[in-house]
């Protein structure tokens, strides 16, 4: 998909090959020229909506016309939260978050060193792991201050 297609706020239909040999992950991150796009499977979208009602989702349909199959992914849009303690950090492992700005959020998005990350609360992360979601790599972040 092009960056322009990913930025649209309407449904997208993409022709692709969905043979059984391909693993369908629950989370896809796409980086395109200073932009990051987060795509979630239908089952993960339903879970995330329980924890955060402010998330915006736009459908992307992957269609395999030869196999007569289709899969829906949801592009997730979330406003970035300015909650990183000011400092010179070399990587995401060193970043410290301000607890008072995060509040009771289970999920938030941060921008750091031209990168973008979704931060999941432990409760939400455990729920995702319980659902045996595929495609996630969780990394512990420093304590909040």
Helices and strands as residue ranges (DSSP letters): H 3-7, E 12-15, E 27-32, E 35-41, H 42-51, E 56-64, E 69-77, G 92-94, H 99-102, E 107-112, E 115-120, H 122-130
